[in-house]
């Protein structure tokens, strides 16, 4: 089978690999669509601290079950999307419903081979059936929206909130859609430094957008008398958290996403004086069925994020668009059904 393999930092190629054999409890998925995420770029460039090389990357993928390992009971032909979180099920985080921070966490596409290939083997419980009426491209976008589902669950989003989202990149846009179209937040403000991304934010449900590179976000909100009750940082620059503490309403919640290795400076007095709650969020903790339900009910418009499609053989153009065209590119998918 053809597989896009990162052989080491800065070295990636489509190579031929044997079709994998499902282990007991696993299913083999014939992959039809797979999406690029920022973490795939980090693995390519050698800045992901968790990966071991060589690695077939990709953790956003869709296909159908075409083989079963011993003990697996899934129906052959079932259309599925894959939860990349593989947890032990026994440690403390798993016992309280937080498998995404399992003591023995493995992530498909990071710790084990992923979806930028014609086939992949995954634990049967990680393969979630999607309705046959759901288009392939839409199904492939379930995983990014589970990231939004996780942070909105962690922060307790509701229709009472005045919400501020930092960052209108792919993940920020999923958060925007979920906040507005699932939770119906009262007011939704989005800050980014790229006008084209702010246009996408408006199309995704934002009520107001602010280019933080042109005006002071802090002063703009202060002048308008806006004090967000929910702030979600989907941009993950170290300076954002301190600003969010200044901007937040008393009793607000702040959600942070991503892995910045640089420190953020906070004044504890300001956090305590407002009794702010700061929540972090990693991957998703069992949110696939929830998001599949949202998609099936038509609450979200995930296709608005999809801008580029490539064959696996065109991986260089795909990664170039994802990394270097923040104006014209949002989500990129590989079509594994096309000839390579």
Long-range contacts (C-beta under 8 A, 24 or more apart in sequence): 1-117, 1-118, 1-119, 2-117, 2-118, 2-312, 2-313, 2-340, 3-56, 3-113, 3-116, 3-117, 3-118, 4-56, 4-57, 4-58, 4-116, 4-117, 4-312, 4-315, 4-334, 5-54, 5-55, 5-56, 5-57, 6-43, 6-44, 6-51, 6-53, 6-54, 6-55, 6-56, 6-57, 7-53, 7-54, 8-46, 8-53, 8-54, 9-44, 9-45, 9-46, 9-53, 10-44, 10-45, 10-46, 12-44, 12-315, 12-319, 14-312, 14-313, 14-315, 14-340, 17-56, 17-117, 19-118, 19-119, 20-113, 20-119, 20-120, 20-121, 21-67, 21-69, 21-121, 22-67, 22-68, 22-69, 22-72, 22-121, 23-69, 23-121, 24-69, 24-70, 24-71, 24-72, 25-69, 25-70, 25-71, 25-72, 25-123, 25-124, 26-68, 26-69, 26-72, 26-121, 26-122, 26-123, 26-124, 27-65, 27-67, 27-68, 27-69, 27-72, 27-74, 27-80, 27-121, 27-122, 27-123, 27-124, 27-127, 28-65, 28-66, 28-67, 28-68, 28-69, 28-119, 28-120, 28-121, 29-61, 29-63, 29-64, 29-65, 29-66, 29-80, 29-82, 29-119, 29-120, 29-121, 29-122, 29-127, 30-63, 30-64, 30-65, 30-66, 30-118, 30-119, 31-61, 31-62, 31-63, 31-115, 31-117, 31-118, 31-119, 31-120, 31-336, 32-62, 32-63, 32-64, 32-136, 32-335, 32-336, 32-337, 33-61, 33-62, 33-63, 33-136, 33-137, 33-139, 33-140, 33-333, 33-334, 33-335, 33-336, 34-58, 34-60, 34-61, 34-62, 34-115, 34-116, 34-140, 34-333, 34-334, 34-336, 35-60, 35-61, 35-140, 35-141, 35-143, 35-144, 35-331, 35-332, 35-333, 35-334, 36-60, 36-318, 36-319, 36-322, 36-331, 36-332, 36-333, 36-334, 37-144, 37-170, 38-169, 38-170, 38-171, 39-109, 39-110, 40-109, 40-116, 41-319, 41-322, 41-323, 43-110, 44-319, 48-110, 50-107, 50-110, 50-111, 51-110, 51-111, 52-111, 55-109, 55-110, 55-113, 55-114, 56-109, 56-113, 56-114, 56-115, 56-116, 56-117, 56-120, 57-109, 57-110, 57-114, 57-116, 58-109, 58-114, 58-115, 58-116, 58-117, 58-334, 59-84, 59-107, 59-108, 59-109, 59-110, 59-114, 59-115, 59-143, 60-84, 60-115, 60-140, 60-141, 60-143, 60-144, 61-114, 61-115, 61-116, 61-120, 61-140, 61-143, 62-130, 62-136, 62-139, 62-140, 62-142, 63-120, 63-336, 65-127, 66-119, 68-124, 69-121, 69-124, 72-124, 73-124, 74-124, 74-127, 78-127, 78-129, 79-129, 79-130, 79-132, 79-134, 79-139, 80-127, 80-128, 80-129, 80-130, 81-127, 81-128, 81-130, 81-139, 81-140, 81-142, 81-143, 81-288, 81-292, 82-108, 82-115, 82-120, 82-122, 82-126, 82-127, 82-128, 82-143, 83-126, 83-127, 83-128, 83-143, 83-146, 83-284, 83-286, 83-288, 84-108, 84-109, 84-110, 84-114, 84-126, 84-143, 84-283, 85-126, 85-283, 85-284, 85-285, 86-111, 86-112, 86-122, 86-123, 86-126, 97-285, 97-286, 98-285, 99-285, 99-286, 100-150, 100-282, 100-283, 100-284, 100-285, 101-282, 101-285, 107-283, 116-312, 116-315, 116-334, 117-336, 118-336, 128-288, 128-289, 128-292, 130-292, 130-295, 131-292, 131-296, 134-295, 134-296, 137-303, 137-306, 137-309, 137-333, 138-295, 138-302, 138-303, 139-295, 140-333, 141-302, 141-303, 141-305, 141-306, 141-331, 142-288, 142-291, 142-292, 142-295, 142-302, 143-284, 143-288, 144-170, 144-171, 144-174, 144-302, 144-305, 144-331, 145-174, 145-177, 145-178, 145-291, 145-294, 145-295, 145-300, 145-302, 146-283, 146-284, 146-287, 146-288, 146-290, 146-291, 147-171, 147-174, 147-175, 147-257, 147-281, 147-283, 147-284, 148-174, 148-175, 148-177, 148-178, 149-178, 149-284, 149-287, 149-290, 149-291, 149-294, 150-281, 150-282, 150-283, 150-284, 150-285, 150-287, 151-175, 151-232, 151-255, 151-257, 151-279, 151-281, 152-178, 152-179, 152-182, 152-183, 152-232, 152-255, 153-285, 153-287, 154-255, 154-279, 154-280, 154-281, 155-230, 155-232, 155-253, 155-254, 155-255, 155-277, 155-279, 156-253, 157-183, 157-185, 157-230, 158-183, 158-185, 159-183, 159-184, 159-185, 159-186, 160-186, 160-229, 161-185, 161-186, 161-187, 161-228, 161-229, 161-230, 162-186, 162-187, 162-189, 162-226, 162-227, 162-228, 162-229, 162-230, 162-249, 163-187, 163-188, 163-189, 163-228, 163-229, 163-230, 163-231, 163-232, 164-189, 164-190, 164-191, 164-221, 164-228, 164-230, 164-231, 164-232, 164-244, 164-247, 165-189, 165-190, 165-191, 165-201, 165-206, 165-231, 165-232, 165-234, 166-191, 166-192, 166-212, 166-231, 166-232, 166-233, 166-234, 166-235, 166-240, 166-244, 167-191, 167-192, 167-233, 167-234, 167-235, 167-236, 168-192, 168-194, 168-197, 168-198, 168-200, 168-201, 168-206, 168-209, 169-197, 169-234, 169-235, 169-326, 169-330, 170-305, 170-330, 170-331, 171-234, 171-257, 172-197, 172-201, 172-232, 172-234, 172-235, 173-200, 173-201, 173-204, 173-304, 173-305, 173-330, 174-302, 174-305, 175-232, 175-234, 176-201, 176-204, 176-205, 176-206, 177-204, 177-205, 177-300, 177-301, 177-302, 177-304, 178-294, 178-300, 179-205, 179-230, 179-232, 180-204, 180-205, 180-206, 181-205, 181-299, 181-300, 181-301, 182-294, 182-299, 182-300, 185-230, 187-226, 189-221, 189-226, 189-228, 191-217, 192-235, 194-326, 194-327, 196-326, 196-327, 196-328, 197-326, 197-327, 200-304, 200-305, 200-330, 203-304, 204-301, 204-304, 217-243, 217-247, 218-243, 218-246, 218-247, 221-247, 227-252, 228-252, 229-253, 230-255, 231-255, 232-257, 233-257, 233-258, 234-258, 236-260, 238-262, 238-263, 238-264, 239-264, 240-264, 241-266, 241-278, 242-266, 242-267, 245-270, 245-271, 245-274, 245-276, 246-270, 248-274, 248-276, 249-274, 250-274, 250-275, 250-276, 251-275, 251-276, 252-276, 252-277, 253-277, 253-278, 253-279, 254-278, 254-279, 255-279, 255-280, 255-281, 256-280, 256-281, 257-281, 305-330, 305-331, 306-330, 306-331, 306-333, 307-331, 307-332, 308-332, 308-333, 309-333, 309-334, 309-335, 310-334, 310-335, 311-335, 311-338, 311-339, 311-340, 312-336, 312-340, 313-340
